Amino acid sequence: MFLNKIALAGSLAVLTSTASYACEISARVSIVGNEFPAIQTVGAGAQECAGAEVKTNLTADHQKINVAGMQGNPAEFTAVINNNSVLTSLMNADVIRPLDDLVAKHGKHLPARQLITIDGKILSVAFMANAQHLVYRADVLEKIGMEPPKTYEDMLAAAQKIREMGLMQNPVGGAYAAGWNLATEFINMYLGHGGEFYKAGTAELAIDNAQGIATLEMMKALSEYMNPDFLTHDSNATNAEFRAGNVALMNMWGSRAATLVEAEGVDRSVKDGFAIAGPMTVGGGNTNATTLWWDGFAIAKNISDAEAEASFIALTHAIRPEILNDETALEAVWLIEGYEPTPAAKGVFAAASSTSIPYPSLPQQPLLHSALGAELPDFMQGKEGAEQALKDITAAYISAAKEKGFIK
């Protein structure tokens, strides 16, 4: 896949474009995707098109409905806002179509870095880069006399001092909601510990090891400084804790960073103390405990060619260079021509230009992600030990992988 970390870092350079785009469509468009600001901008841009109705279903529950909504014939959704992880699930379900013909007809202006190509076919068009990285309260760290943490061990030390000084009871935030979010945090931390997910050249799981144990122990240690309801906290809830002044340190998506303290009612001390840094390492390793991501769009397979064409036109219109302005430039690290990196992009840029690893886009990865999301809550709640948790995850994965034919 094109979007390795070198291409991702290079895409942050200043680019220019004078192209102009009109948008006229003649068939229905129905888009499903996540709900954060950059995607809301893309959805609104698609709805500018004239000639036919453009519907959007942008929700935090997008991963629960996107595949099911594209399996019918005709599919409910004609297009999906996706990323490294979602694309693999869509491919496994065989619900998206190659875009080569549509790119040739309507997307010749798209830079090569935006074309997600797998096995020689364009399957998605990326419009932004993303990664999780440190977000913190500089004023709180100044009060405890500590620098922004560069490792998760530093984060724990800072959290302990913040609590001991009575500044905050639960100073660490994290998107640890049971399910997809919690699984993502395990993957980040496991990569930071230098772990390999599978035995070389196979789909056989290989996380039941020392790195797996260390990953779980660090996640549990961090949770001791989180809100007791951390297993219900997705990105929205975690950000709300930060805005409320309850959190001083958290690993958060770059796509949320720029608008994090812009919500109504955020106290001035939170706004003034808000700061961004790159991703942290863990366990003495050199690899960042994060993953590199892209977000883009794909087109449904089980729809008419006219609907596919309309969806492609609407979405390429939505990611044209003209959407960039002082407000939208803060919403993402755009891969769109004309984007100039903002200060809020420095966390993603730091992730892309150092030792971060792209999220694994492997056919079996969604099965591991699901197993992690389902099995980790028992460990995080203290119902079982790390060794048993890894065994449970492995058993759940093996069962799913055998059913799908990835292992015998």
KEKETOR-428119 format. One line per 10 residues: their letters; for each residue x, y, z of N, C-alpha, C. Coordinates in steps of 0.2 Angstrom, whole numbers, plus 5000, padded with zeros to 4 digits. Example, Ala and Ser with C-alpha at 12.3 -4.5 7.8 and 13.67 -1.06 7.14 Angstrom:
residues 2
as	5066/4972/5039/5062/4978/5039/5066/4984/5039  5064/4989/5035/5068/4995/5036/5064/5000/5039
END
This chain:
residues 408
mflnkialag	5004/4994/5000/5000/5000/5000/5004/5006/5000  5002/5011/4996/5006/5017/4995/5008/5021/5002  5003/5021/5007/5004/5026/5012/5009/5023/5017  5015/5022/5016/5020/5021/5021/5022/5028/5025  5025/5027/5030/5027/5033/5034/5031/5038/5030  5035/5036/5025/5038/5042/5021/5034/5046/5017  5029/5042/5014/5024/5046/5010/5020/5050/5014  5018/5047/5020/5013/5051/5024/5017/5057/5027  5023/5057/5029/5027/5063/5031/5028/5068/5025  5029/5065/5019/5030/5070/5014/5024/5073/5012
slavltstas	5018/5070/5013/5012/5073/5011/5010/5080/5015  5014/5081/5020/5013/5087/5025/5016/5093/5022  5020/5092/5016/5023/5098/5013/5018/5103/5010  5020/5109/5009/5015/5114/5007/5014/5112/4999  5008/5112/4997/5006/5111/4990/5001/5116/4988  5001/5117/4981/4997/5122/4978/4992/5119/4973  4987/5122/4972/4982/5120/4966/4978/5126/4964  4976/5126/4958/4972/5131/4955/4966/5128/4952  4965/5122/4953/4959/5118/4950/4953/5120/4952  4947/5120/4948/4941/5122/4950/4936/5116/4949
yaceisarvs	4931/5114/4953/4927/5109/4952/4920/5111/4952  4916/5108/4948/4909/5109/4948/4906/5102/4950  4900/5102/4953/4897/5095/4955/4890/5095/4953  4889/5091/4948/4882/5089/4946/4881/5082/4945  4876/5079/4949/4875/5072/4949/4868/5070/4947  4868/5063/4945/4861/5061/4942/4858/5055/4945  4861/5053/4951/4859/5047/4954/4860/5048/4962  4857/5044/4966/4857/5045/4973/4864/5043/4976  4865/5047/4981/4872/5046/4985/4870/5045/4992  4872/5040/4995/4871/5038/5002/4878/5036/5006
ivgnefpaiq	4880/5041/5010/4887/5040/5013/4886/5038/5020  4890/5033/5022/4891/5031/5029/4898/5032/5032  4899/5035/5038/4906/5036/5040/4906/5038/5048  4912/5040/5050/4912/5042/5057/4910/5049/5057  4910/5052/5063/4907/5059/5065/4912/5064/5066  4918/5063/5066/4922/5069/5069/4923/5075/5064  4925/5081/5066/4924/5087/5062/4926/5086/5054  4932/5083/5053/4935/5083/5046/4930/5079/5042  4927/5073/5044/4922/5069/5040/4916/5073/5040  4914/5077/5045/4908/5081/5044/4909/5086/5038
tvgagaqeca	4915/5089/5038/4916/5093/5032/4915/5090/5026  4918/5084/5025/4918/5080/5019/4910/5079/5017  4907/5076/5022/4900/5075/5021/4896/5081/5019  4897/5087/5022/4894/5093/5020/4896/5095/5013  4902/5094/5011/4904/5095/5004/4901/5091/4999  4900/5085/5000/4896/5080/4996/4889/5083/4995  4886/5085/5000/4879/5087/5000/4878/5094/4996  4884/5097/4994/4883/5103/4990/4881/5101/4982  4882/5095/4981/4881/5093/4974/4873/5094/4972  4872/5096/4966/4865/5097/4963/4863/5091/4959
gaevktnlta	4857/5090/4958/4854/5085/4953/4851/5079/4956  4853/5077/4962/4851/5071/4965/4852/5072/4973  4848/5068/4977/4849/5068/4984/4855/5065/4986  4859/5068/4991/4865/5066/4994/4863/5065/5002  4863/5059/5004/4862/5058/5011/4868/5056/5015  4869/5058/5021/4875/5056/5025/4872/5053/5032  4876/5047/5034/4874/5044/5040/4881/5044/5044  4883/5049/5047/4889/5050/5051/4888/5049/5058  4891/5044/5061/4890/5041/5067/4896/5038/5070  4896/5038/5077/4902/5034/5080/4901/5027/5080
dhqkinvagm	4895/5025/5078/4893/5017/5077/4894/5015/5070  4898/5019/5066/4898/5017/5059/4901/5010/5057  4905/5008/5062/4908/5001/5060/4903/4996/5062  4898/4997/5065/4893/4992/5067/4888/4992/5061  4887/4997/5056/4882/4997/5051/4885/4997/5044  4891/4999/5043/4894/5000/5036/4894/4993/5032  4896/4988/5035/4897/4982/5031/4889/4979/5029  4885/4979/5035/4879/4977/5034/4875/4981/5029  4876/4987/5029/4872/4992/5025/4875/4992/5018  4880/4988/5016/4883/4988/5009/4882/4981/5007
qgnpaeftav	4879/4976/5010/4879/4969/5008/4872/4968/5004  4867/4972/5005/4861/4971/5001/4862/4973/4994  4857/4971/4990/4857/4972/4983/4851/4975/4980  4850/4981/4980/4855/4986/4980/4857/4988/4987  4864/4990/4988/4866/4992/4995/4863/4998/4997  4862/4999/5004/4859/5005/5007/4863/5010/5006  4870/5009/5007/4875/5015/5007/4879/5014/5000  4879/5020/4997/4883/5019/4990/4890/5021/4991  4892/5024/4997/4899/5025/4998/4901/5025/5006  4907/5024/5008/4909/5023/5015/4915/5027/5016
innnsvltsl	4915/5031/5021/4921/5034/5024/4925/5029/5028  4931/5027/5025/4934/5022/5028/4942/5023/5030  4945/5019/5033/4952/5020/5035/4956/5013/5034  4962/5012/5037/4966/5006/5036/4962/5000/5038  4959/5001/5044/4955/4995/5047/4949/4994/5044  4945/4999/5043/4938/4998/5040/4939/4995/5032  4944/4997/5029/4945/4995/5022/4946/4987/5022  4950/4985/5026/4951/4978/5027/4944/4974/5028  4940/4976/5032/4934/4973/5034/4929/4973/5027  4929/4979/5024/4925/4980/5018/4928/4975/5012
mnadvirpld	4934/4974/5012/4937/4969/5007/4935/4962/5008  4936/4960/5015/4934/4954/5017/4927/4952/5015  4923/4957/5016/4915/4956/5015/4914/4957/5007  4918/4959/5003/4917/4960/4996/4912/4964/4995  4912/4970/4998/4906/4975/4997/4908/4981/4993  4915/4982/4991/4917/4988/4988/4920/4986/4981  4920/4991/4977/4922/4990/4970/4929/4994/4968  4933/4991/4964/4939/4995/4962/4937/5002/4959  4941/5007/4959/4939/5013/4957/4943/5016/4951  4947/5011/4948/4952/5013/4943/4948/5017/4937
dlvakhgkhl	4942/5014/4935/4938/5017/4930/4936/5024/4932  4934/5025/4938/4931/5031/4940/4937/5036/4941  4942/5034/4943/4948/5039/4944/4950/5041/4937  4950/5036/4932/4952/5038/4925/4947/5043/4922  4941/5043/4924/4936/5047/4921/4935/5054/4925  4935/5053/4932/4934/5059/4936/4939/5061/4941  4944/5057/4941/4949/5059/4946/4956/5059/4944  4957/5061/4938/4964/5062/4935/4968/5068/4939  4964/5072/4943/4968/5077/4946/4970/5075/4953  4968/5069/4955/4970/5067/4962/4977/5065/4962
parqlitidg	4981/5067/4967/4988/5065/4968/4989/5058/4969  4994/5055/4967/4995/5047/4968/4995/5045/4975  4998/5050/4980/4998/5048/4987/4991/5047/4990  4986/5049/4986/4979/5049/4989/4976/5042/4987  4979/5039/4982/4976/5033/4979/4978/5026/4983  4973/5023/4987/4975/5017/4990/4975/5011/4986  4980/5008/4984/4980/5003/4979/4983/4996/4982  4978/4991/4981/4980/4985/4984/4979/4980/4978  4984/4976/4977/4985/4971/4972/4983/4974/4965  4986/4980/4964/4986/4983/4958/4979/4987/4956
kilsvafman	4974/4987/4961/4968/4990/4960/4967/4996/4965  4964/5001/4963/4963/5007/4968/4956/5005/4971  4957/5005/4978/4951/5003/4982/4948/5009/4986  4952/5014/4987/4950/5019/4991/4954/5026/4989  4951/5031/4991/4954/5038/4990/4955/5041/4997  4961/5042/4999/4963/5045/5005/4962/5052/5005  4960/5055/5010/4960/5063/5010/4963/5066/5017  4965/5061/5022/4968/5064/5028/4972/5059/5031  4977/5061/5035/4982/5056/5038/4980/5057/5046  4981/5052/5050/4979/5052/5057/4984/5048/5061
aqhlvyradv	4984/5049/5067/4988/5045/5072/4986/5048/5079  4987/5044/5084/4986/5046/5091/4993/5048/5094  4992/5053/5098/4999/5056/5101/4997/5060/5107  5002/5062/5111/5001/5065/5117/4997/5072/5117  4992/5073/5121/4989/5079/5122/4989/5080/5129  4991/5086/5131/4992/5088/5139/4991/5095/5141  4991/5096/5147/4990/5102/5150/4997/5105/5152  4999/5109/5149/5006/5112/5150/5006/5116/5157  5000/5119/5159/5000/5122/5165/5001/5118/5171  4997/5112/5171/4997/5107/5176/5004/5104/5177
lekigmeppk	5008/5102/5171/5014/5099/5171/5019/5104/5174  5018/5111/5173/5022/5116/5176/5022/5116/5183  5016/5115/5186/5014/5115/5193/5018/5109/5197  5019/5104/5193/5022/5098/5196/5029/5098/5195  5032/5102/5191/5039/5103/5189/5041/5097/5184  5037/5095/5180/5039/5090/5175/5038/5092/5168  5042/5089/5164/5042/5090/5156/5036/5086/5153  5034/5087/5147/5029/5083/5144/5032/5076/5143  5028/5071/5145/5031/5064/5145/5033/5062/5138  5038/5058/5137/5040/5056/5131/5039/5048/5131
tyedmlaaaq	5038/5045/5137/5037/5038/5137/5031/5037/5142  5028/5031/5141/5022/5030/5145/5024/5029/5153  5030/5027/5154/5032/5027/5161/5033/5034/5164  5035/5039/5159/5035/5046/5162/5028/5048/5163  5023/5046/5159/5016/5048/5160/5013/5045/5167  5015/5039/5168/5013/5037/5175/5016/5041/5181  5022/5042/5180/5026/5046/5185/5022/5053/5186  5021/5056/5180/5017/5063/5181/5010/5062/5184  5007/5057/5182/5000/5056/5184/5000/5055/5192  5005/5051/5194/5006/5050/5202/5007/5056/5205
kiremglmqn	5011/5061/5202/5013/5067/5206/5007/5072/5206  5003/5072/5200/4997/5076/5200/4992/5074/5205  4991/5067/5206/4986/5065/5211/4989/5067/5218  4995/5065/5219/4998/5066/5226/4998/5074/5228  4998/5078/5223/4998/5085/5224/4991/5088/5225  4986/5084/5223/4979/5085/5224/4976/5090/5218  4980/5090/5213/4978/5094/5207/4972/5091/5203  4972/5084/5202/4967/5080/5199/4967/5073/5202  4961/5070/5203/4961/5063/5205/4962/5058/5200  4960/5059/5194/4961/5055/5188/4963/5058/5182
pvggayaagw	4970/5060/5182/4973/5065/5177/4974/5062/5170  4973/5055/5170/4975/5052/5163/4968/5050/5160  4968/5052/5153/4962/5050/5149/4965/5046/5143  4960/5042/5141/4961/5037/5135/4955/5035/5132  4955/5034/5126/4949/5031/5123/4949/5023/5124  4947/5021/5130/4947/5014/5132/4940/5011/5132  4936/5014/5128/4929/5011/5128/4930/5003/5126  4926/4999/5129/4926/4992/5127/4924/4991/5120  4928/4987/5116/4927/4986/5109/4932/4989/5105  4931/4992/5100/4936/4994/5095/4941/4999/5098
nlatefinmy	4939/5003/5102/4944/5008/5105/4949/5005/5110  4946/5000/5114/4951/4997/5119/4956/4992/5115  4953/4989/5109/4958/4985/5105/4963/4989/5102  4961/4995/5100/4966/5000/5096/4972/5001/5101  4970/5003/5107/4975/5005/5112/4980/4999/5114  4977/4993/5114/4982/4987/5114/4986/4986/5108  4984/4987/5102/4988/4987/5096/4993/4992/5097  4992/4998/5099/4997/5003/5099/5002/5001/5104  5000/4999/5110/5005/4998/5115/5009/4992/5114  5006/4987/5110/5010/4981/5109/5015/4982/5104
lghggefyka	5014/4986/5099/5019/4988/5094/5024/4992/5097  5022/4996/5102/5027/5000/5106/5032/4996/5109  5030/4990/5112/5034/4985/5115/5038/4981/5110  5037/4982/5104/5041/4978/5099/5038/4971/5097  5031/4971/5098/5028/4964/5097/5026/4963/5090  5026/4957/5088/5024/4955/5082/5017/4951/5083  5012/4953/5079/5005/4950/5080/5005/4943/5077  5008/4941/5072/5007/4934/5069/5014/4931/5068  5014/4924/5068/5020/4921/5066/5022/4922/5059  5028/4923/5058/5030/4925/5051/5027/4921/5045
gtaelaidna	5024/4925/5041/5021/4922/5035/5015/4918/5036  5012/4919/5041/5006/4915/5043/5001/4920/5046  4995/4917/5047/4989/4921/5051/4989/4918/5058  4994/4914/5060/4994/4911/5067/4996/4917/5072  4991/4918/5077/4992/4923/5082/4998/4922/5086  5002/4927/5088/5008/4927/5092/5009/4932/5097  5003/4934/5100/5003/4939/5105/5004/4936/5112  5003/4930/5113/5004/4927/5120/5011/4926/5122  5014/4932/5124/5021/4932/5125/5023/4938/5130  5029/4939/5131/5031/4944/5136/5029/4951/5134
qgiatlemmk	5029/4952/5127/5027/4959/5125/5019/4960/5126  5016/4954/5125/5008/4955/5127/5007/4956/5134  5011/4952/5138/5010/4953/5146/5012/4961/5148  5017/4963/5145/5019/4970/5147/5014/4975/5144  5011/4974/5138/5006/4978/5136/5000/4979/5140  4998/4973/5143/4992/4973/5147/4994/4976/5154  5000/4975/5156/5001/4978/5163/5002/4986/5162  5004/4988/5157/5005/4995/5156/4998/4998/5155  4993/4995/5151/4986/4997/5150/4983/4997/5157  4984/4992/5161/4980/4992/5168/4983/4997/5172
alseymnpdf	4990/4999/5172/4993/5004/5176/4990/5011/5174  4989/5012/5168/4987/5018/5166/4979/5019/5168  4976/5014/5168/4968/5014/5170/4967/5016/5177  4972/5015/5181/4972/5016/5188/4972/5024/5189  4974/5028/5184/4973/5035/5185/4968/5038/5180  4963/5034/5178/4958/5036/5173/4951/5036/5177  4946/5040/5174/4940/5039/5177/4938/5032/5178  4934/5030/5184/4932/5023/5185/4928/5021/5179  4925/5025/5175/4920/5023/5170/4924/5022/5163  4931/5022/5164/4935/5022/5157/4933/5017/5152
lthdsnatna	4930/5012/5154/4928/5007/5149/4922/5009/5145  4919/5015/5146/4913/5018/5143/4916/5024/5139  4922/5026/5139/4925/5032/5137/4928/5031/5130  4924/5033/5124/4927/5033/5118/4930/5040/5117  4932/5042/5111/4935/5048/5110/4931/5054/5112  4925/5054/5111/4920/5059/5113/4920/5060/5120  4919/5055/5124/4919/5055/5131/4926/5057/5134  4931/5055/5132/4938/5056/5134/4939/5064/5133  4937/5066/5127/4938/5074/5126/4934/5078/5131  4928/5075/5132/4924/5079/5137/4927/5080/5144
efragnvalm	4930/5074/5146/4934/5074/5152/4940/5080/5152  4943/5080/5146/4949/5085/5146/4946/5092/5146  4940/5093/5142/4937/5100/5142/4935/5102/5149  4932/5097/5153/4930/5099/5159/4935/5100/5164  4942/5099/5162/4947/5101/5167/4949/5095/5172  4946/5089/5170/4948/5083/5174/4954/5079/5172  4956/5080/5166/4962/5076/5163/4967/5081/5161  4974/5078/5162/4980/5082/5161/4984/5079/5155  4983/5072/5155/4987/5068/5150/4983/5063/5146  4984/5063/5140/4980/5058/5136/4983/5057/5129
nmwgsraatl	4982/5051/5127/4984/5049/5120/4977/5050/5116  4978/5054/5111/4972/5056/5108/4973/5057/5100  4968/5056/5096/4968/5056/5089/4970/5064/5087  4975/5064/5082/4976/5071/5079/4970/5074/5076  4966/5070/5073/4960/5073/5070/4955/5076/5075  4956/5075/5082/4952/5078/5087/4956/5084/5090  4962/5084/5089/4967/5089/5093/4965/5096/5092  4964/5098/5085/4964/5105/5084/4957/5108/5087  4952/5104/5087/4946/5107/5089/4944/5105/5097  4949/5102/5100/4948/5099/5107/4945/5104/5112
veaegvdrsv	4948/5110/5112/4946/5115/5117/4942/5120/5114  4939/5119/5108/4935/5124/5105/4927/5124/5107  4925/5119/5110/4918/5118/5112/4916/5123/5117  4910/5125/5117/4907/5130/5121/4908/5128/5128  4909/5133/5133/4910/5132/5140/4916/5129/5142  4921/5128/5138/4928/5126/5141/4931/5132/5144  4933/5130/5150/4937/5135/5155/4943/5138/5152  4944/5144/5153/4950/5148/5150/4957/5144/5152  4957/5141/5158/4963/5138/5160/4964/5132/5156  4959/5128/5154/4960/5122/5150/4962/5125/5143
kdgfaiagpm	4959/5130/5140/4961/5132/5134/4969/5135/5134  4970/5138/5139/4977/5141/5139/4982/5136/5140  4981/5131/5144/4985/5125/5146/4986/5120/5141  4981/5120/5136/4981/5114/5131/4987/5114/5127  4990/5108/5126/4996/5108/5122/4997/5101/5118  5001/5100/5113/5001/5094/5109/5008/5092/5108  5010/5086/5109/5017/5083/5107/5016/5077/5103  5022/5074/5102/5022/5068/5098/5020/5062/5102  5019/5056/5099/5018/5050/5102/5023/5048/5107  5021/5044/5112/5026/5041/5117/5028/5034/5115
tvgggntnat	5034/5033/5118/5037/5026/5118/5035/5022/5124  5037/5016/5125/5036/5012/5131/5041/5006/5132  5042/5005/5138/5046/4999/5139/5053/4999/5137  5056/5005/5136/5063/5006/5134/5064/5005/5126  5058/5004/5123/5058/5003/5115/5059/5010/5112  5061/5009/5105/5062/5015/5101/5056/5016/5096  5051/5011/5096/5045/5012/5091/5040/5015/5095  5037/5020/5092/5031/5024/5095/5025/5019/5096  5022/5020/5102/5016/5016/5104/5010/5019/5101  5010/5019/5094/5004/5022/5091/5004/5019/5084
tlwwdgfaia	4999/5020/5080/4999/5018/5073/4997/5023/5068  5000/5023/5062/4998/5028/5057/4992/5026/5053  4988/5031/5052/4981/5029/5049/4980/5034/5043  4976/5032/5038/4973/5037/5034/4965/5036/5034  4962/5041/5032/4955/5041/5031/4953/5043/5024  4948/5039/5021/4947/5041/5014/4940/5038/5012  4938/5037/5006/4932/5035/5004/4932/5029/4999  4927/5024/5000/4927/5019/4995/4920/5019/4992  4919/5015/4987/4912/5015/4984/4909/5008/4984  4903/5007/4985/4899/5001/4986/4899/4997/4979
knisdaeaea	4900/4990/4980/4899/4986/4974/4892/4985/4972  4888/4984/4976/4881/4982/4975/4876/4988/4973  4878/4992/4969/4874/4998/4967/4875/4999/4959  4871/5003/4956/4872/5004/4949/4878/5008/4947  4880/5007/4941/4886/5011/4939/4884/5019/4940  4878/5021/4939/4876/5028/4939/4877/5030/4946  4875/5026/4951/4876/5028/4958/4883/5028/4960  4887/5024/4958/4894/5024/4959/4897/5030/4957  4896/5032/4950/4899/5038/4947/4896/5044/4951  4890/5044/4953/4888/5050/4957/4891/5051/4964
sfialthair	4892/5045/4967/4895/5045/4973/4903/5047/4973  4906/5045/4968/4913/5047/4967/4914/5054/4965  4909/5057/4961/4909/5064/4959/4908/5068/4965  4903/5066/4969/4901/5070/4975/4907/5070/4980  4910/5064/4981/4915/5064/4986/4922/5067/4984  4923/5067/4978/4929/5071/4975/4928/5078/4975  4922/5080/4974/4920/5087/4975/4921/5089/4982  4920/5085/4987/4920/5086/4994/4927/5087/4997  4932/5084/4993/4939/5084/4995/4943/5089/4991  4940/5093/4987/4944/5097/4982/4948/5103/4986
peilndetal	4953/5105/4983/4957/5110/4987/4953/5116/4990  4948/5118/4986/4944/5124/4989/4941/5123/4995  4940/5117/4998/4937/5117/5005/4942/5119/5010  4948/5120/5009/4953/5122/5014/4952/5130/5015  4951/5131/5022/4951/5138/5024/4954/5138/5031  4953/5144/5034/4956/5145/5041/4953/5140/5046  4947/5138/5045/4943/5134/5050/4944/5126/5048  4943/5124/5042/4944/5117/5040/4951/5115/5040  4956/5120/5039/4963/5118/5040/4965/5115/5046  4961/5117/5052/4963/5115/5058/4960/5108/5060
eavwliegye	4955/5105/5056/4952/5099/5057/4955/5093/5056  4961/5093/5052/4964/5087/5050/4971/5088/5047  4975/5083/5047/4981/5083/5043/4979/5081/5036  4977/5086/5032/4974/5084/5025/4979/5082/5020  4977/5077/5016/4982/5075/5010/4980/5078/5004  4975/5083/5005/4973/5087/4999/4978/5092/4997  4978/5093/4990/4983/5098/4988/4981/5105/4990  4986/5109/4992/4985/5116/4995/4985/5116/5003  4985/5110/5006/4985/5110/5013/4992/5112/5016  4992/5117/5021/4998/5119/5024/4998/5117/5031
ptpaakgvfa	5002/5113/5034/5002/5111/5041/5001/5116/5046  4997/5115/5051/4995/5120/5056/4999/5117/5062  4999/5122/5067/5002/5119/5074/4999/5113/5077  4993/5113/5076/4989/5107/5078/4991/5100/5075  4994/5101/5069/4996/5095/5065/5002/5092/5068  5006/5095/5072/5013/5093/5074/5013/5086/5077  5008/5084/5081/5008/5077/5084/5007/5072/5078  5003/5073/5073/5003/5068/5068/5009/5068/5064  5012/5074/5063/5018/5075/5059/5024/5071/5063  5024/5072/5069/5029/5069/5073/5028/5061/5073
aasstsipyp	5022/5059/5073/5021/5051/5072/5023/5049/5065  5022/5053/5060/5023/5051/5053/5030/5051/5051  5034/5055/5055/5041/5057/5053/5046/5053/5057  5043/5049/5062/5048/5045/5066/5047/5038/5066  5046/5034/5071/5046/5027/5071/5039/5024/5072  5034/5027/5070/5028/5024/5070/5026/5019/5065  5022/5014/5066/5021/5009/5061/5013/5010/5059  5012/5009/5052/5005/5009/5050/5001/5004/5053  4994/5005/5054/4990/5000/5057/4990/4994/5052  4991/4988/5054/4991/4982/5050/4985/4981/5045
slpqqpllhs	4986/4982/5039/4980/4981/5034/4981/4974/5032  4979/4969/5036/4980/4962/5034/4973/4959/5034  4971/4954/5030/4964/4951/5030/4962/4949/5036  4966/4946/5041/4964/4943/5047/4964/4948/5053  4967/4954/5051/4967/4959/5057/4960/4961/5060  4955/4962/5056/4948/4963/5059/4946/4958/5064  4948/4952/5063/4947/4946/5068/4950/4947/5074  4957/4949/5074/4960/4950/5080/4958/4957/5084  4956/4962/5080/4953/4968/5083/4947/4966/5087  4943/4962/5084/4936/4960/5087/4938/4956/5093
algaelpdfm	4942/4951/5093/4944/4947/5099/4947/4951/5104  4951/4956/5103/4954/4960/5108/4948/4964/5111  4944/4967/5107/4939/4972/5110/4934/4968/5114  4933/4962/5113/4928/4958/5117/4931/4955/5123  4937/4953/5123/4940/4949/5128/4944/4954/5133  4946/4959/5131/4950/4964/5136/4947/4966/5142  4940/4968/5141/4937/4971/5147/4937/4967/5153  4937/4960/5153/4937/4956/5159/4944/4958/5163  4949/4958/5159/4956/4959/5162/4956/4966/5165  4954/4971/5161/4954/4978/5163/4950/4979/5170
qgkegaeqal	4945/4975/5171/4941/4976/5177/4943/4971/5182  4949/4968/5181/4952/4964/5186/4949/4957/5187  4945/4955/5182/4941/4948/5183/4946/4943/5181  4952/4944/5178/4956/4939/5176/4963/4942/5175  4968/4938/5175/4975/4940/5175/4977/4941/5167  4983/4944/5166/4986/4945/5160/4987/4939/5156  4989/4933/5159/4990/4927/5155/4984/4924/5153  4979/4924/5157/4972/4921/5155/4969/4926/5150  4970/4932/5150/4967/4937/5145/4970/4935/5138  4977/4934/5138/4980/4933/5131/4978/4926/5129
kditaayisa	4976/4921/5133/4974/4915/5131/4967/4915/5128  4963/4919/5132/4956/4920/5129/4956/4924/5123  4960/4929/5122/4960/4932/5115/4962/4928/5110  4967/4924/5111/4970/4919/5106/4965/4914/5104  4961/4911/5109/4956/4906/5108/4950/4909/5104  4948/4916/5105/4943/4919/5101/4945/4920/5094  4951/4922/5094/4954/4924/5087/4955/4917/5083  4957/4912/5086/4958/4905/5082/4951/4903/5080  4946/4903/5084/4939/4901/5082/4937/4905/5076  4938/4912/5076/4935/4916/5070/4940/4915/5064
akekgfik	4946/4914/5065/4951/4913/5059/4950/4906/5056  4948/4901/5060/4946/4895/5057/4940/4895/5053  4935/4899/5056/4929/4899/5052/4929/4903/5046  4934/4908/5046/4935/4912/5039/4940/4909/5035  4943/4903/5037/4948/4900/5033/4955/4903/5033  4957/4907/5038/4963/4910/5038/4968/4905/5041  4966/4901/5045/4970/4895/5048/4966/4889/5048  4970/4883/5048/4966/4877/5048/4966/4874/5055
END
